[in-house]
Amino acid sequence: MYARIIIDRFHIVQLVGRAPGNARISLMKKMNDCHCREYKILKVHWRLFHKDSADLEAARSVYLRGVNEYMTQQNALDLIVKNHPQFEKVCDAYQDVFNALKKKNRERLIDALENYRRSGQNMDTAISTLNKNMTAVLNSVEYDFSNGPVEGINRRIKSLKCSCFGFRNLDNFRKRIALIRI
């Protein structure tokens, strides 16, 4: 048995998730009218673009603040993507990678990465990075390992250092860390 390199699923989603945000901001900068419906949806309801497509409300209308009207979440998303096909490609690629990781579907992830067509957006860089590290990305789907617990321990240690304003004695600091982990 040998060690396998695994990229944490959180970091993959974080890498791919930056692309819709950057594409959204660049799209907003290109718009001349900051009072139009599209601009306000992009500005205020940015979480819709990161939400799982299966969880979007398609039937129930909700009041969208900023837009000041009742609309389904799906209609708000469709209003943006129908007028901006480049942004739609970025959102679709994000959803494909996100859903493949969520369902731990290896074939779907390979399909999403290999069939991506370059669009001149930040998603190109993210997908090419994942393609370069394909074996580590596929290992993240295959295995259940995560560095989340280690990240949590590191966060607790950093908050301990911050709240105690340092320790004079390093042994006392180590004892306090040992008490936290229990």
SULVEN-V366989 format. One record per backbone hydrogen bond with DSSP energy under -0.5 kcal/mol. NH is the residue of the N-H (numbers start at 1). CO is the residue of the C=O. If there is no record, write none. Layout:
BEGIN
NH_CO ; NH_CO
END
This chain:
BEGIN
7_136 ; 8_6 ; 12_8 ; 13_9 ; 14_10 ; 15_11 ; 16_12 ; 17_13 ; 18_14 ; 19_15 ; 19_16 ; 20_16 ; 21_17 ; 22_18 ; 23_19 ; 24_20 ; 25_21 ; 26_22 ; 27_23 ; 28_24 ; 29_25 ; 30_26 ; 31_27 ; 31_28 ; 34_32 ; 36_33 ; 40_36 ; 41_37 ; 42_38 ; 43_39 ; 44_40 ; 45_40 ; 45_41 ; 48_45 ; 49_46 ; 50_47 ; 51_47 ; 55_52 ; 56_53 ; 58_56 ; 61_59 ; 62_71 ; 64_62 ; 64_69 ; 65_63 ; 67_64 ; 67_65 ; 68_64 ; 69_64 ; 71_62 ; 73_57 ; 74_57 ; 76_72 ; 77_73 ; 78_74 ; 79_75 ; 80_76 ; 81_77 ; 82_78 ; 83_80 ; 84_80 ; 88_84 ; 89_85 ; 90_86 ; 91_87 ; 92_88 ; 93_89 ; 94_90 ; 95_91 ; 96_92 ; 97_93 ; 98_94 ; 99_95 ; 100_96 ; 101_97 ; 102_98 ; 103_99 ; 104_100 ; 105_100 ; 106_104 ; 109_105 ; 110_106 ; 111_107 ; 112_108 ; 113_109 ; 114_110 ; 115_111 ; 116_113 ; 124_121 ; 125_121 ; 126_122 ; 127_123 ; 128_124 ; 129_125 ; 130_126 ; 131_127 ; 132_128 ; 133_129 ; 134_131 ; 137_133 ; 138_134 ; 139_135 ; 140_136 ; 141_137 ; 142_138 ; 143_139 ; 151_147 ; 152_148 ; 153_149 ; 154_150 ; 155_151 ; 156_152 ; 157_153 ; 158_154 ; 159_155 ; 160_156 ; 161_157 ; 162_158 ; 163_159 ; 164_160 ; 165_161 ; 166_161 ; 170_168 ; 173_169 ; 174_170 ; 175_171 ; 176_172 ; 177_173 ; 178_174 ; 179_175 ; 180_176 ; 181_177 ; 182_178 ; 182_179
END
